Amino acid sequence: MEKGDWAIACCRVSSDEQLKNNSLKRQSESVKASARQLGVYVPKDGIWSGSVSSKRGTNIGRKDIAEMLDYCKRHRRVKYLIVDEPDRFMRSIQEAFYYEVEFGKLGVTVWYACDNQLNTGDMTSKMMRFMKYFVAEGSNEERQRKSINGDTTAVLEGRYPSHPKLGYMPGDRPAVHKVEPVIGEFMRSVLNRLSNGLVGLSESLAEFNNLSVVKDSKHCKYQLDKWRKIVTDPYYCGIIEINKQVKARCEQGLHEPLITKEQHERIKEIVFNKKKTQVGPKPGGNPFFPLNKITLCEKCYHEEELRGRTGFKNRGKFVGFRVTNKQNHKYGYYRCRLCGCSIKRDILHKDFADILDDLEFTKESRDNYIEQLKRVWALESSTGEQKLAQLNTQLRQVRKQKNELVDKLSAVSSSYVITEIEKSIERKVEEINDLENQIETIANTDNKGREKFIKFALEFIDNLGTNFWSLTPEDVRKFKLLAFPDGFFINEEKIIKIRKISPFLRYKANKKCSSESEKASMVRAKRL
């Protein structure tokens, strides 16, 4: 234990990036030299060193200041708090003098190692300290103002002026991030599935934490609270929004969105409006049991009808469930909610696929479908031509504005004005590139893509038995309403019946039921 008076020291930088230079080392040497001049002892646990913000409004809650005050209360031999320069203590006039008084109450003098004239205690010393803090606070506010203005401008232009979000990486343009190949594509997949109800919030988090990049410690794991904020971030649907120091929002970000705005809204509903914490049915349906609730028990359905209970949505519906045997093999079944009659999933799926394979588009419906698509595309083409003309006009105007700015450069001598004009020119160049990309996209939308879509759509319908199982649960319900309005019935002999099919469909002519192929309503029975 050293005899005599003690001193504590504070060495500070504003950010973690500044830790890389020699500022802390230089400050430490400066305060130790000042301690030797004062003839005081600096204990090893009496030095606070690191990165912490000292701008106005943040010092009241600074952890290091609270710890130093507490240390001085416990060690009454401390007579000095030595800092290198005033702005290394804090960058706020009011708070700096406030804490000088607070330390003074404990018999501790704030001592500035950079200049002994700051420590004399006379009026000149007070004025010099005031000016030092005045300059420090003003410099901080200027940097803050420039940062806020720059960030606000970037957001309004559709750029995100911060570290890339999860799934993105720095792009070719400043603050316009691009999708990262591994995590980015995973986020695209999981957000799409989450919006369609194909995966739950906890399941999606488990998938992320099981990624190889996470398991290999190349990326940290997330907890549910953090994951909830990530999946509901509007950035992923193309919206840039900052609500902290900078408050700005842009609905049309320049980065590539992973989902649509409608999907983003559905994810928010799923995440924030979920009232139950226990595991229950997936909001969008279970993709493992696509025939859930659209297959009905004929016996129970009619019994409920006779009782007048026609408004019950779950009367006699088959729902999927899984069982596991002693060998840990899992099997899927469909079971009636009322009578408990069950049917193996694989058998029901196979026979349902056979029924779909027996169906085809009628020639009249096929021709009508193609004709209607052509009408819609004709309207789109007209709209596209108008949009193209508008974009070309806008492009000519922006190019003209850019050229005028370039001409002004030669007539300006102020370096500040030149810098501002150059920034304006850069923004105009970015705007020109964006317009050119839009024009190219519209110009490249030709009939080849539309013909490809028609071919795909017709082939999808011609192979319903195979393609049906790739539909989402929501699309399955839509398909049922369009193709089989009355649904499917299972009788007591476990035979599946279709009461009615859409007039757009018919049984193929080479099937046994070809005599009824032109009828819009018919019954189809198949032994399960």
Residue, then its C-alpha position, 0 to 999 in steps of 0.5 A: m500500500e503506497k503512502g501519500d495521496w492517490a489519483i485515479a485516471c481516465c483514458r477514453v476513445s469514442s468508438d471501438e475503431q479508435l482502439k486500433n490506433n495508439s490513442l489510449k497508450r499515449q493518454s496512459e503515458s500522459v496521465k502517468a507523467s502527470a501523476r509523477q509531477l503531482g507526486v501521487y500514487v495511481p493504483k492498478d485498479g484505479i485506471w479506466s480505459g476503453s471506448v465509450s461515448s461522451k457526447r451531450g446527454t450520455n454522460i449521466g449514465r456512463k458506467d465508468i463515471a459511476e464506477m470512478l465516483d464509487y471508487c473515490k467514496r470507498h478510497r478517501r485517499v484519492k485526491y485527483l482524477i487525471v485525464d489527458e485532455p478535456d474532450r477525453f473526459m467528456r464532450s459536454i459543457q454542462e455535464a463536464f462542470y457538473y462532474e467537476v463539482e461532483f468529484g469536488k464534493l469527494g475532495v477529488t480534483v479533475w486534473y488535465a495533463c495536457d496543459n497545467q494552465l487548465n488546473t490553476g483554478d483562476m478565472t483564466s483557467k475556468m475560461m480556458r476549460f469552458m472553451k475546450y468543452f465548447v469546442a468539443e461539444g460543437s465538434n460533436e454536434e457538427r459531426q452528428r448533424k452531418s451524419i444525420n443529414g447524410d443518413t437521411t439522404a441515403v435512406l430517402e434515396g433507397r440506400y441503407p447507410s448501416h451494416p448489411k442486414l442478416g442475409y445481405m453483404p456490401g454491394d457494388r454501389p455504396a449502401v446498396h447491399k446485395v443478397e449473400p449466397v448462403i444465408g441470404e438464400f436461406m432467408r429468402s426460403v424461410l421467409n417465403r415459407l413462414s409467410n405461407g404458414l409452411v413453417g412456424l417461428s420456432e421451427s424457422l429459428a431452429e433451421f437457422n441455428n442448424l445451418s452449417v455456417v452457424k454450427d461452424s461458429k462462422h455466425c452466432k446463434y439467435q434467440l427467439d426474441k431476436w429472431r422475431k425482430i429479424v423476420t418482421d424487419p421491413y427491409y426484407c420486403g424492400i422497405i428501408e426504415i430507421n427510427k433511432q437517431v435518424k428517422a426516415r423511411c423509403e418504401q422502394g429500397l434499391h436493394e433486392p427484396l426477398i419477399t413481397k410487402e403482402q408476405h411481410e404483412r402476413i409474417k407480422e400477423i403470424v408473429f405478433n397476433k399469435k395468442k397461443t404458445q403451445v404447438g398447434p395447427k400451422p396457420g397455412g395448413n400442413p403440407f404433409f397432409p394436403l387433403n386436410k379438411i377438404t375430404l369429408c366422411e359421407k356418413c358423418y356429413h349426412e348425419e350432421e345435415l339431418r340434425g340441421r348442423t350445417g354451419f359447423k365447419n369441421r363436421g365430418k372432415f378428415v384431418g391428418f395425424r402421424v403415428t410411430n411404431k416400436q421400431n420408430h417408423k412413422y406413418g401418416y393417416y387421415r382420420c374423421r373428426l367425428c367417427g374416428c374412421s382412418i385411412k392411410r395417407d399414402i393410399l389416399h394420396k395414390d388414389f387421389a393422384d390417379i383420379l387427377d390423372d384421369l382428368e384433362f382440360t376441355k378443348e373449349s376451356r383451354d381455348n378460352y383460357i388462352e384467349q383471356l390471357k391474351r386479352v390481359w397481356a394486350l392491356e399490359s402491353s399498352t400500359g407498358e408502352q405508356k410507362l416506357a414513354q414516360l421513363n424515356t422522357q424522364l431519362r432525357q430530363v435527368r441527363k439534361q440536368k446532369n449535363e447542366l451540372v457538369d457545365k457549372l463545374s467549370a464556372v465555380s471556384s469554391s471547393y465546397v460548391i464543387t464538392e456539392i455539385e459533384k455529389s449531385i452529379e453522382r446522384k444523377v448518374e445513379e438515377i440515370n442507371d436506375l431509369e435505364n434498368q427499368i427501361e431495359t426490363i420493360a423492353n425485354t418483356d416479350n411474348k416469349g416469356r408469355e408463351k413459356f408461361i402458357k406452356f407451363a400452365l397447360e402442362f401443369i394442368d395436364n399432369l395434375g396427378t404429379n403437380f398437385w402435391s407441389l401446391t401450398p395448403e392455401d392453393v390446395r383449398k383454392f384448387k378444390l373450390l375451382a375444380f371440385p366445389d363439393g369436395f371429396f367424400i369417403n363412404e363406410e366402405k372407404i370409397i372416395k367419391i367426387r360429386k361434382i367437377s368443374p365444367f373446365l375439366r372432363y375425364k380423358a376419352n381413353k378412360k372407362c368413363s369416356s361416355e360421361s366425359e362431356k358432363a360437367s357434373m358426375v360421380r367418380a368412385k374408387r376403392l381405397 
